[in-house]
Amino acid sequence: MKFITSKPKSGFEIKYHANLETDSAIDSKGKIVPIPVPSLCPIKIKSSVMYEVNLKELYDDLCDEAIKVAQNYDPDESILKLANKWGYIQYKPSRGYNLKWSGFLMRSHADAATSQFFLDKGETEINFTYAKCEYQSWYKLLFYVIPYAKFGKQYVKNNVGLDFYMEKLNECIADGVRVEFKKHQRFTYDVIPLNLLAAITLFSQKTRSPKNTKDLELKTCNYGPCTNKLEIKLGKGRERMYCSNSCKVLMSKYGKGGPEKYKTKSGKCAYKLCRKKITIKLGKGRQRQYCDSACRVKQLKI
């Protein structure tokens, strides 16, 4: 599936900006303190191009970056990488646009996307509200929409909860879809994405497979002798490897195979007239040879 959108030739940059009305907090002294928040802005004003996005490729890239972010990778770097490759995510191309238009129309249409980032006609003052939403749109995809599409219900259960996830999902399509009826007899209809954010959100939900809901339930504790199952969480921080701290300590002390003293093998009593089966523990020191002390004494008298 493909979608027509635009992107700046110069690429994006992330700027931190604070608005006292929306991005502020009260400190211990009762003063209002601005809190800078990230905004995604084009580097140059008029340098955009139109092109077709392959949603499958975009989805694969988002999955790769979502996994990196879950493993404590810097989300700013992931968002900047994705935005520079795939372009504007909020802007709505005009209805009926196609890539066969003249170069002038293509440039004017692409430049209209860039103009959303500026407040005045002179295009010198950045509209940080729009630029902040551009950043937040990529953020929602990486932290909510894509992880659920790839990893299933386990992600929602362990990280954000279903209600909060549904809120973020609806925000991604709130202003980016159009519903059109196909036939008046049966009242069938199509949900048509208007921007790249809505397009990839709908595509990810369609791509989501029920098999993915079990992917996170199959991992076992990394300490060899332990067979406990792990409930993996995809939030910030390292991937969980052990079911408990005790297994983590045993792993660092004895290695993945566990201590040698707990390993055993089967054998027979060394007393020729007995030959009962015995369990021999492996490790440092002498290995067991007799089933009891009586057999050991009898063997020594021979």
Buried (B, 14 or more C-beta within 10 A) or exposed (E): BEBBBBBBEBBBEBBEBBBEEEBBEEEEEEEEEEEEBBBBBBEEBBBBBBBEBEBEEBBEBBBBBBBBBBEEBEBBEBBBBBBBEBBBBBBBBEEEBEEEBEEEEBBEBBBBBBBBBBBEEEBEEBBBEBBBBBBBBBBBBBBBBBBBBBBBBBBBEBBBEEEEBEEBBEBBBEEBBEEEEEEEEEEEEEEBBBBBBBBBBBBBEEBBEEEBBEBBEEBEBBBBBBEEEBEBBBEEEEEBBBBEEEBBEBBEEBEEEBEEEEEEEEBBBBBEEBEEEBEEEEEEEEEBBBBEEEBBEBBEEE
